[in-house]
Amino acid sequence: MAGSDEVNRNECRMVVPLHNWLLISNFKLAYKLARRADGTFDRELAEYHDSRVPPDARPQYGVSSFDRVIDPSVGLEVRIYRAAAPAANNNNNNNGAGAAAVTLPILEFLAGGPSPDPFPVILFFHGGSFAHSTVSTAIYDQLCRVLTRLSNGGVVISVNYRRAPEHRYPCAHDDGWAALKWVTSQPFLRSGPDARARVFLSGDSSGGNIAHHVAVKAADAGIRICGNILLNAMFGGTERTDSEQRLDSKYFVTLQDRDWYWKAYLPEDADRDHPASNPFGPNGRRLRGLPFPKSLIIVSGLDLTRDRQLAYADGLREDGHHVKVVYREKATIGFYFFPITDDYREVMEEISEFLKANLY
């Protein structure tokens, strides 16, 4: 078995840029150390290994950020990102005057009213297989800053949903729905001649799963969503797919990992065909006739769950919904965190175009 593991690691290193391989391998090692065989989770150790950054109203990479609690009853918090103009005087020796000048616009924005000019609001759900990461995790903070810049004057709201196994289904999905309702109630997030929030739902891994389920609830409730942007969305099922069997253990992820996370999140008596995991499976719900938004689905060819993501896209098409799949054959999980590859650049261009085309 050790020899097989070594072959898999060597194959992975041949495909993945060294910088990406090292970082993702370190993440996966930290994740593995926090998981226990009995289904419990070493949260303290996981938090120790999680590299985090605080919000900063001063622009970092051209984007300001601000944290806000939106539901004190469960401690639900969001991080708000907005592109910020640089300070007129960026002299570090101005005793804080420059920081105040940059801080004021975002604070005014948060307290303001609707904008006459339409802008996108991206409601983003971080990944981590329902168990790891937060809005403060460095890779997600950076990704949200990239999405903010791509949105061309828009806002990103990153949701700090409750995590498993301490908080099982439906906690993360409920938090996603609560965040959407909060977004649509905020005057400063409304724009355009009809003064409404022009919301896109987005997420990677478990966050992509949450985005789908929130979109279904929004369609049921008559809340208009401009579009869904899913990156390597996490779906499951009891029957193994071809990619799960062929890619098991080869590119950072194992079936044992996936099974652990589903067991940690789903109700204790549920299997992976639960609708939260397998939305179009034997216990799922079809969406024909529902006003479901257009979807941009990013799929990595070397993600062992890629067949499930492609089947999800097929399910949407079968139910009459508009789907664009961007399939990156040689990409692995997490490639969109590393702006050094053609896959990253081309996918970011696709996201930018999707936002522009569906801002209505």
N, C-alpha and C positions, 0 to 999 in steps of 0.2 A: 504493500500500500504506500509506503514511503516513497518507493521508486516512482509510482504513478503520480503522486503529489508533485515530485520533482519535475517530471515531464510536463505536467500541467503548468507549473510555475514558469518553466522555460518557454513553453509555447506562448504564454501570456506576455512575457517580456519581449518576445519577438514581434508582437503586434502592437503593444501599447508603448507610447513614448515613456522613457525612463522616469521623467519627472512625475508624470501621471501615475505610473505604476507604483512608485514609492509612496506617494501621498494616499492613493486609494488603499494600498496594502496596509498602511499604518492605520487608516480608519477602520478597516475590516478587523484588524488585530484587536484594536480597542473595543470594537463591538463584541467580538468573541469573548473577551475577558469579562465583560459585564453580564453575559448570559449565563444562567445556571441551568444544569440539567433538569432540575425539579420544576422548571418553569418560572422561577423567581428571577429577579434582576437586581444587580448591584448598582443602584442608582447613584450612590456616592462615587463609586469608581468611574462610572460613565460620565458624570459631571466633571470629574477631575481631568479626564482625557479630552473633554470637549473644549476646543479652542474657541473663545467667544470674544465679541467686541461689543462695546456699549453703544447706545444711540448717540448721535452727535448732530446738534442743530447747525453746527458749522459744516460747510460742505466738505465731504470726503469723496474724491473722484467725481466732483461736480454734483453730489447728491446729499441733501440733508435728511436726517432721520429723527424720529421722535416716538417714544413709547407711550401707549395709553391703555389703561385698564377699561374694558368695555362691559364686563360683567363681573362685578366684585363677588357675587355669590359663588362662583366657581374659580375665581382668579383668572378669568380669560383676558388676555392682553394681546394687543397688536403693536406692530412696529410700522410706522407710517413713513414712506419715502417720497421725497419730492425733489426734482431738479432745482438747484439753487444757483442764482447768479453769484459770482465771486465778490468778495468784499472790495469796496473801492480802495481801501488801503490794507494790503495784506502783510503789513510789517509786523513781525512777531513781537516787536518791542513797543507796541502801542497800548500796553497795560489793559488789554481786554476790549478796547473800543471796537476793533475790527470784529471780534467774536460777537459782540452785541449787535453790530450792524448786520451780520449775517443771520443771527438768531431771530431778529425781529420779523423778517418776511414770513418764515414758516409759522411763527406763532400767530401772526395776523391771518395767515391762510387758514389755520385750524379753527379760528374763531369767525371766519368770514361766511359769506353767503354764496349762492350759485354763481357760476361763471357764464357769461353769454356765449363763450366759445367752448364747443364740446371738447372734452379730453377723456382719455380712457382711465378707468380705475381697475387695476389688476389686483384681484384678491388672490393672494398666493399662499399655498400650503406647503410647508417644507417637507422633505422626505425624512427617512430614518426608520422605515418599516414600522411605523406607529410607536416605536419605543425610544428612538434616539433623536438628538438634535433639538434645537429651539430656534426662535427668530434671531437669537444672538449668535448662533453658531457662525463662525467666520465665513465658511464657504457659502452659506445661505444669505448672509448679509451682503456679501459681494455680488452674488447672483441677483439679488433684488435691486442693487444699485445699477447693474447692467440693464435689467428690465425697465427700470425707471428711465434711463437714458434712451432706450429703444422706443419708449412710449411717446416721445416727442411732446413733452409738456404734461404728461399724465402723472398719476400717483400709483404707488404700489403699497398695498396693505398686506403685511405678512402676519399670519395668524399663529399665535403660540398655543396651539390646541393641547389638551390633556393627553398624556401618553400612557401606553400599556407597559407592563401588565397591571400597574396600579389602577389604571382607568380603562376598562374594557369597552368594547362596542356597547352602546353607540356613542360614547363620549366624544371621540374625535369628530365624528360626523355631526353630532349635535353642536359642537363648538364651531364647526364650519358654517352651519346654517345660522347660528346666532351671529357670527361675524358678518354674513351677507345681510341679514336684517339690519344690523347696526349700520353698515355701509349705506344702505338705501335710505336710512333715516337721517343721515348727516347732511345739512345744507352745504357744507364746504366741499362735498364730493359730488354735488349735482352740477350739471353743465348743459349748455345748449339751449335752444329756444323753448324746449319743454321742461327744462330744469329737472332732469332726472339723472341718477347715477348710471353712467355707461360702463357696466361692469364686465370684465373678462375674468373667468375663473382659471387658475393655473396651479400646477404643482408637479413635483417629481416624486417618484416612488409612491409611498403611502399618500403623499400629498395629491398626486394625480388621481388616486382612488377617491379621496375625499372630494376633489373637485367634481368628479362625475356624479357622486351621490347628491351633492349640494345642487348641481345643475338640474337633476331630476326633481328635487323638492321645489326649486324655483319655478320650473315649468308647471308643476302642479298648482303652485300658488299664484301663477300669473305674473311673476317677476321676470322681466325681460333681461336676458343675458346676451351680451354681444358675441361671445365666443368662449370656447374652452381651449386651453393650451396645456396638453399633457406631455410630460417628459418621462419616459420609461415608467409609465404608470404601473402600480403594483396591483395585479389581479391574480387570482388563484383558482384552484379546483382540485377535486380529488383524483381525477384521471390525469396521469402524467402526459405531457405533450412531448413531441419530438425534440424540441429545443431544450426542454428541461432535462431530458435524458442525455442528449449529446453534449450539452454545455455544462453539466453539473460539475462543479469544482474547478472549471477551467479558467474562468475570468472573474475572479474575486468572490463569486457567489456560489453557494451550495444549496441543494434541495433541503438539506437538514436545517440550514439557516432559515430558509423561507418557511418551512413547516413550523419552526419554533415561533417565529413572529406571528403567524396566523393563530397558532394555539394561544399565544399570549394576548392577542387582541379580541378574537371572536368570543362569543358567549361560551361558557365552559362545556355545554352539551352540543356545540355546533361542530360541523366539519367544514372543509374548505369549499364546499358547495353552498355555503351560506350566501345569501344575496350580497352581503357586504364585500365578500371576496370574489364571487363569481356572478356578476350582475345579469348575465344572459344565460346562466346555467339552469339546471333542472328546477331550482327554487327561485329563480330570478324573475324579472319583469320585463316584458317587451315594451318598447317605447313608440310604436307606430301610432301616429295621430297626436303625439305630444309635441308641443312647440319647443323642442330641444334645440339648443344653439348649435351653430357650426363648430366643428372641432378640428384643431390642428394637433396631430398625434405624432410625437417624436419617438422613434423606435431605434434602439441600438441593436445591430445584428448580432453582437456577441453577448447580449443579455440573455440569460437562460430563460427568462419569462417572455421573450419576444413573441413567441407564438400566441400567447394569451393576449398581448397587446394588439397583435394583428387580428385576432379573432374578435376582440372588442370592436375594432374599427369595422370589421365586416358586419357585426351585429347592428351597429348604428346604420350602416348603409342599407341593410336588409329592411330596417324599419323606416327607411325613407329620409334619412338625415344626411346632411352634407358633411363629408369627412375628407380631409387631406392628410395623408400619411407621408411623413418624411422619414425614410428608412436609410439609416447610415450603416452600411454593411459591415465595416470594420471598426465600428465604435463600440466601446464598452459602457457599462454603467458609469455615470458621473462625468462623461466627456465634456458636458456643458459647463463644468466648473473651470476648465482650463483653456484660456484663450490663445492657445498656441497651435491649434490644428485647423485644417480645412473644415472638418466636421463641425467644430464650434462656430466658425465664422459663417458657414452656410446656414446652419440652423438659426443663428441669431438674425440673419437676413430674412429667413422665412417668418420668424416671429414678428419682426418689424413690419413686414408686408401684411401679415394677417391682422395686426392691430389697425393698420391704416385702412385696410379694405373693409373692415367690419365695425368701424366706429360710426354708428348711426343711432 
